[in-house]
Amino acid sequence: MKITADWLREYCDSGLSVEDLAHRLSMSGCLIEETAPVGDDALMVAEVTANRPDLLGVIGIAREVAALTGAPLRLPAADVEESAEKITAATSVEVQAPDLCPRYTARLIRGVKVGPSPEWLARRLEAVGVRPINNVVDVTNFVMLECGQPLHAFDFDKLHGGRIVVRRGVEGEVLISIDETKCKLDPSMPIIADADRPVAIAGVMGGLDTEISPRTVNVLLESAQFENTNIRRTSRKLGLASDSSYRFERGIDPIQTEWASRRAARLIREVAGGSICEGVADVWAAPYEAKQVTLRMARMSRLLGIDVPEAEARRILAALGFAVQPESADGNLIVAVPAFRAQDISREADLIEEVVRIYGYDKIPETCTLKAVAGAPGRMEDVESVARNALTGAGFYEALTNSFCDDRTARLVSPWTDNEPLRFHNAVRRHENRLRVSLMPGLLAAKRVNVAHGVGRSALFEISRVFLPKADGGAMTGADDASRPEERAVLALLAEDSLLELKGIVETLLDALGIGGAAFEVGPRAFFKEGLSGRIVLDGRTLGVLGEVGQEVADRFDLPQPPVMAELDFALLTRHAALEKSYRKLPAQPAAVRDLAVVLDENVTWAAVEKALTDLALPILEKIAFFDVFRGRQVPKGRKSIALSLTFRAPDRTLTSKEVEDARQACIQALEKLGGELRK
Amino acid sequence: MMTRRIKALDRETIREIERNALAELEAAEDAQALEAVRVRYMGRKGIFRDAASLLGKADPAERPALGKALNAARNEVEESLKGKSFAAPKNAEKRRAFDFTLPGRPAPRGRLHPITRTIEAVKDVFGRLGFEIAYGPEVELDHYNFEALNIPADHPARDAFDTFYLRPGVCLRSQTSTVQIRTMERRRPPVRILAPGKVYRPDTVDATHSFLFHQIEGLVVDEGVTMADLKYVLHQFARGLLGHDVGIRFRPSFFPFTEPSVEVDVTCFKCNGKGCPLCKRSGWIEILGAGMVDPNVFGHVGYDAEQYTGFAFGMGVERIAMLSQGIDDIRLFMDNDLRFLEQF
């Protein structure tokens, strides 16, 4: 909402400078975003919140200044000199849709001379960015900006039958609006019609055919109230928004409707001549009854933590246009809400805000009545923090990727569901309109960005949610909690190392979280390479997947080198994490360590080696550690050499070399049973 | 160097052992070489041990004298060893000088995302004030995203909350205030929660707008909670996050779910309130919205608005991260360009 300082001063002259005015208004609920000089006046741009339609007119803002400064509010003249011709004889108004049009007034001004506006009027409009059109239209715009009531002027002689009918649109009806848009009307829309046809979309825009032209002589002036939500829907449906619809959808003051009609008629006569017919055609089914709201001073103190003096509360409310009953019992004020605030004020809490915003938030002290509480982070926070520390410590960068992806990407990999990824509908994101079911595509896209920028090796991780539909595609219906998808927190990793190194990272993470017993096994191929796709199982449930990304997927993300990736169910990790540590006594006896290298067939896994040794159940065999695998010269084809290290220890004594050697031999024999051969 | 294996022990051999040991000791240039000498002569399988084991094979008459000589030689070597090991390396200047200006070998170090860092910083401050973390779904029901927050259908207040819809009644939450409702539905006061999370709005993407961003919502409900408490808590928060000398101020505003509603400004952290381009010369920067919980919201969750009062506040994480770290483009957060991420 644009106003100028001079215009504002016409209705309330506070004597404040523009800067002070802007500051006081901003600090009391009418944010002045910007001020700028225009000629010797100053433009002020107000950001008006959706609850304050009364501020969409200069008078409304002037009322705020009056309440803030105590300077009087002066309303402009709106009395009219009328001719002998009675309006009832000249025209009529019929409202067939009172639910969409609570009040409709019409005045008739005959014999106007349409032409350019006088300088004062044109200048005032131009100062706030409104293009002057002609004197009659300019007056309707001026009065709207002045008081917030949208007005419309019809060329009376173009109205068939010379009358107004407010009704619903009829299917198939079409109206060309003054901006030359062809609007298809329907019964959801309120329209203004004459005897035969629509002439305006009520509250949104007038029709081209009946607009004021240089040849217009007689003017029918509309000032009306249309129902808020319907105007909003109609405006959206037609894709037509105007200064009028903006105000109507926020709500206007139905009492002022008639005042604005007089005010505009008076100004039209002043700037375009003519004579005003006697009276107003006014259809108002349910005149405004002011709501009475009780404001308990004690409640205000309880909510604000400060005692506002009753006299001050009364002064503020009165200055804002509220009628406060003079007597109050027990500090309870009975307050009548004026029509121009009826949209916003209906409860005690609303009145409390009215008082305090003028009284000043700066007067509220900082006191703390909140009890001290020893807050402790939740389990989720603890686990997340341990995981993040472990991964950043291992050199991983945390990424933040898009929750949306396109259809093909969404279906690329889904370790957690076979159901079709959820889709939303919005013109802004027409292609990326699926909710992700895996974080891995997001990390691949992040990797692509880095490859494109020539950033070297990068290891990435993310902990975030994926959206798992509970049923397939079209089967998702309903709007209750049961029909929402499962939002599962998962952790994804991307690295450029070998799969074994990635597994090491996963193991490091599990170790940091105190999770033991996870098994790694060959998994379904998913989007990984054949044979390089694994699954992690914990307690019989899939904890996650890991593998080396397939070449075709890497190509799709423009990655010359397919990275290795993993994705883990973070909710499951959180459930199994054991972050509480307990101390184990350090061994008092020395250990004996023996290293072995054994040549085995390719198909003998490390797990088999480990099992063969643990199955021996040697009481002194404390630890079996893997060194490395060697293939090459000295190792026959189809065989591999596994190097491992055995730690022997007894808790109560130092082992003799014979004991250690016997145990070592037992191990060697166990490995020989697997087809192993000791390498020297 | 002593390489010959001792077969028998005599005085000459003992002298030779001693001579060699001292010569090798003298030649040792660093601690490592010195240690090698020590191990070779004095270790468990060292030369002196070898020699001592041959004592038994020596002529019994010679044995005491040989033993004494061996001991003396051993002591001599041991003393020299001690002296040498404590001496500063005399030959240090002969070695190549270490170039301290060479860059060290970097240890791998990952980073947290700046959004995580900001959320953690905010959580940390409110955690100290006794707030618990609460979460809610990102795919929300219209009811929680709007109606229960006192935002009726077809109300202009919805303009500020454009929303992605999956189907009628189910949307992606456009604010974290939804967590207020879900939390209050689940439990009775006192409530003191902080709810960080992602929110979604179909905004056209530019340097300051994204379709996905993060908010942190706070809610306190109890008997006797006042706006003075709100001011206290938010000032403590501002101090905790931005430093002790930061001031705050309340400006009236409008949110459907609070009444009264305020925007909260903090002293501009760039110019300390003197006025600069960042704060548009006002000296203040808006960082959050807040207010006293609207009685209608309490009505939706079945709290008695006469018995309980409460306050709520909400802030944009990207906005705070951008303002406090001078980041000029919101799109950087989701690009995951390492050249950006490694700056934090």
HADDOCK unambig.tbl for C-alpha pairs under 7 A between the chains (distance, minus, plus):
assign (segid A and resid 27 and name CA) (segid B and resid 251 and name CA) 5.10 0.50 0.50
assign (segid A and resid 27 and name CA) (segid B and resid 252 and name CA) 6.49 0.50 0.50
assign (segid A and resid 28 and name CA) (segid B and resid 251 and name CA) 6.65 0.50 0.50
assign (segid A and resid 28 and name CA) (segid B and resid 252 and name CA) 5.70 0.50 0.50
assign (segid A and resid 29 and name CA) (segid B and resid 251 and name CA) 6.81 0.50 0.50
assign (segid A and resid 29 and name CA) (segid B and resid 252 and name CA) 4.55 0.50 0.50
assign (segid A and resid 29 and name CA) (segid B and resid 253 and name CA) 5.76 0.50 0.50
assign (segid A and resid 49 and name CA) (segid B and resid 254 and name CA) 6.21 0.50 0.50
assign (segid A and resid 50 and name CA) (segid B and resid 156 and name CA) 6.02 0.50 0.50
assign (segid A and resid 50 and name CA) (segid B and resid 157 and name CA) 5.62 0.50 0.50
assign (segid A and resid 51 and name CA) (segid B and resid 254 and name CA) 6.99 0.50 0.50
assign (segid A and resid 229 and name CA) (segid B and resid 154 and name CA) 5.37 0.50 0.50
assign (segid A and resid 229 and name CA) (segid B and resid 155 and name CA) 6.55 0.50 0.50
assign (segid A and resid 232 and name CA) (segid B and resid 154 and name CA) 6.74 0.50 0.50
assign (segid A and resid 249 and name CA) (segid B and resid 156 and name CA) 6.90 0.50 0.50
assign (segid A and resid 250 and name CA) (segid B and resid 156 and name CA) 6.45 0.50 0.50
assign (segid A and resid 302 and name CA) (segid B and resid 224 and name CA) 6.66 0.50 0.50
assign (segid A and resid 302 and name CA) (segid B and resid 226 and name CA) 6.36 0.50 0.50
assign (segid A and resid 303 and name CA) (segid B and resid 226 and name CA) 4.82 0.50 0.50
assign (segid A and resid 303 and name CA) (segid B and resid 227 and name CA) 6.22 0.50 0.50
assign (segid A and resid 303 and name CA) (segid B and resid 309 and name CA) 7.00 0.50 0.50
assign (segid A and resid 304 and name CA) (segid B and resid 226 and name CA) 5.11 0.50 0.50
assign (segid A and resid 304 and name CA) (segid B and resid 227 and name CA) 4.56 0.50 0.50
assign (segid A and resid 304 and name CA) (segid B and resid 228 and name CA) 6.20 0.50 0.50
assign (segid A and resid 305 and name CA) (segid B and resid 226 and name CA) 5.08 0.50 0.50
assign (segid A and resid 305 and name CA) (segid B and resid 227 and name CA) 5.91 0.50 0.50
assign (segid A and resid 305 and name CA) (segid B and resid 228 and name CA) 5.21 0.50 0.50
assign (segid A and resid 349 and name CA) (segid B and resid 259 and name CA) 6.13 0.50 0.50
assign (segid A and resid 350 and name CA) (segid B and resid 259 and name CA) 6.49 0.50 0.50
assign (segid A and resid 353 and name CA) (segid B and resid 259 and name CA) 6.58 0.50 0.50
assign (segid A and resid 353 and name CA) (segid B and resid 260 and name CA) 4.74 0.50 0.50
assign (segid A and resid 357 and name CA) (segid B and resid 252 and name CA) 6.09 0.50 0.50
assign (segid A and resid 361 and name CA) (segid B and resid 250 and name CA) 5.94 0.50 0.50
assign (segid A and resid 362 and name CA) (segid B and resid 249 and name CA) 6.93 0.50 0.50
assign (segid A and resid 364 and name CA) (segid B and resid 228 and name CA) 5.90 0.50 0.50
assign (segid A and resid 365 and name CA) (segid B and resid 228 and name CA) 5.52 0.50 0.50
assign (segid A and resid 366 and name CA) (segid B and resid 228 and name CA) 4.91 0.50 0.50
assign (segid A and resid 366 and name CA) (segid B and resid 229 and name CA) 6.32 0.50 0.50
assign (segid A and resid 366 and name CA) (segid B and resid 231 and name CA) 5.48 0.50 0.50
assign (segid A and resid 366 and name CA) (segid B and resid 232 and name CA) 4.51 0.50 0.50
assign (segid A and resid 367 and name CA) (segid B and resid 228 and name CA) 5.40 0.50 0.50
assign (segid A and resid 367 and name CA) (segid B and resid 229 and name CA) 5.53 0.50 0.50
assign (segid A and resid 367 and name CA) (segid B and resid 232 and name CA) 5.80 0.50 0.50
assign (segid A and resid 368 and name CA) (segid B and resid 229 and name CA) 4.99 0.50 0.50
assign (segid A and resid 368 and name CA) (segid B and resid 232 and name CA) 6.20 0.50 0.50
assign (segid A and resid 369 and name CA) (segid B and resid 229 and name CA) 6.54 0.50 0.50
assign (segid A and resid 372 and name CA) (segid B and resid 130 and name CA) 6.77 0.50 0.50
assign (segid A and resid 373 and name CA) (segid B and resid 130 and name CA) 4.84 0.50 0.50
assign (segid A and resid 374 and name CA) (segid B and resid 130 and name CA) 5.75 0.50 0.50
assign (segid A and resid 375 and name CA) (segid B and resid 127 and name CA) 6.08 0.50 0.50
assign (segid A and resid 375 and name CA) (segid B and resid 128 and name CA) 6.92 0.50 0.50
assign (segid A and resid 375 and name CA) (segid B and resid 130 and name CA) 4.35 0.50 0.50
assign (segid A and resid 375 and name CA) (segid B and resid 131 and name CA) 6.14 0.50 0.50
assign (segid A and resid 375 and name CA) (segid B and resid 132 and name CA) 6.38 0.50 0.50
assign (segid A and resid 377 and name CA) (segid B and resid 132 and name CA) 6.84 0.50 0.50
assign (segid A and resid 378 and name CA) (segid B and resid 133 and name CA) 6.85 0.50 0.50
assign (segid A and resid 392 and name CA) (segid B and resid 109 and name CA) 6.02 0.50 0.50
assign (segid A and resid 392 and name CA) (segid B and resid 110 and name CA) 3.96 0.50 0.50
assign (segid A and resid 392 and name CA) (segid B and resid 111 and name CA) 5.56 0.50 0.50
assign (segid A and resid 392 and name CA) (segid B and resid 112 and name CA) 6.99 0.50 0.50
assign (segid A and resid 393 and name CA) (segid B and resid 109 and name CA) 5.70 0.50 0.50
assign (segid A and resid 393 and name CA) (segid B and resid 110 and name CA) 6.12 0.50 0.50
assign (segid A and resid 394 and name CA) (segid B and resid 108 and name CA) 6.51 0.50 0.50
assign (segid A and resid 394 and name CA) (segid B and resid 109 and name CA) 6.55 0.50 0.50
assign (segid A and resid 394 and name CA) (segid B and resid 110 and name CA) 6.75 0.50 0.50
assign (segid A and resid 395 and name CA) (segid B and resid 108 and name CA) 4.62 0.50 0.50
assign (segid A and resid 395 and name CA) (segid B and resid 109 and name CA) 4.19 0.50 0.50
assign (segid A and resid 395 and name CA) (segid B and resid 110 and name CA) 3.94 0.50 0.50
assign (segid A and resid 396 and name CA) (segid B and resid 110 and name CA) 4.33 0.50 0.50
assign (segid A and resid 396 and name CA) (segid B and resid 111 and name CA) 6.86 0.50 0.50
assign (segid A and resid 397 and name CA) (segid B and resid 110 and name CA) 4.55 0.50 0.50
assign (segid A and resid 397 and name CA) (segid B and resid 111 and name CA) 4.86 0.50 0.50
assign (segid A and resid 397 and name CA) (segid B and resid 112 and name CA) 6.29 0.50 0.50
assign (segid A and resid 398 and name CA) (segid B and resid 111 and name CA) 6.11 0.50 0.50
assign (segid A and resid 398 and name CA) (segid B and resid 112 and name CA) 5.02 0.50 0.50
assign (segid A and resid 398 and name CA) (segid B and resid 113 and name CA) 5.14 0.50 0.50
assign (segid A and resid 399 and name CA) (segid B and resid 113 and name CA) 6.13 0.50 0.50
assign (segid A and resid 399 and name CA) (segid B and resid 336 and name CA) 5.64 0.50 0.50
assign (segid A and resid 400 and name CA) (segid B and resid 333 and name CA) 6.90 0.50 0.50
assign (segid A and resid 400 and name CA) (segid B and resid 334 and name CA) 5.48 0.50 0.50
assign (segid A and resid 400 and name CA) (segid B and resid 336 and name CA) 6.68 0.50 0.50
assign (segid A and resid 401 and name CA) (segid B and resid 334 and name CA) 5.49 0.50 0.50
assign (segid A and resid 402 and name CA) (segid B and resid 334 and name CA) 6.84 0.50 0.50
assign (segid A and resid 423 and name CA) (segid B and resid 166 and name CA) 6.10 0.50 0.50
assign (segid A and resid 424 and name CA) (segid B and resid 164 and name CA) 6.60 0.50 0.50
assign (segid A and resid 424 and name CA) (segid B and resid 165 and name CA) 5.55 0.50 0.50
assign (segid A and resid 424 and name CA) (segid B and resid 166 and name CA) 4.11 0.50 0.50
assign (segid A and resid 425 and name CA) (segid B and resid 164 and name CA) 6.85 0.50 0.50
assign (segid A and resid 425 and name CA) (segid B and resid 165 and name CA) 6.09 0.50 0.50
assign (segid A and resid 425 and name CA) (segid B and resid 166 and name CA) 6.31 0.50 0.50
assign (segid A and resid 426 and name CA) (segid B and resid 164 and name CA) 6.35 0.50 0.50
assign (segid A and resid 428 and name CA) (segid B and resid 202 and name CA) 5.95 0.50 0.50
assign (segid A and resid 428 and name CA) (segid B and resid 204 and name CA) 6.65 0.50 0.50
assign (segid A and resid 446 and name CA) (segid B and resid 335 and name CA) 6.43 0.50 0.50
assign (segid A and resid 446 and name CA) (segid B and resid 336 and name CA) 5.53 0.50 0.50
assign (segid A and resid 449 and name CA) (segid B and resid 337 and name CA) 6.34 0.50 0.50
assign (segid A and resid 450 and name CA) (segid B and resid 337 and name CA) 5.63 0.50 0.50
assign (segid A and resid 450 and name CA) (segid B and resid 338 and name CA) 6.69 0.50 0.50
assign (segid A and resid 479 and name CA) (segid B and resid 141 and name CA) 6.30 0.50 0.50
assign (segid A and resid 479 and name CA) (segid B and resid 169 and name CA) 5.18 0.50 0.50
assign (segid A and resid 479 and name CA) (segid B and resid 170 and name CA) 5.74 0.50 0.50
assign (segid A and resid 480 and name CA) (segid B and resid 141 and name CA) 6.75 0.50 0.50
assign (segid A and resid 484 and name CA) (segid B and resid 139 and name CA) 6.62 0.50 0.50
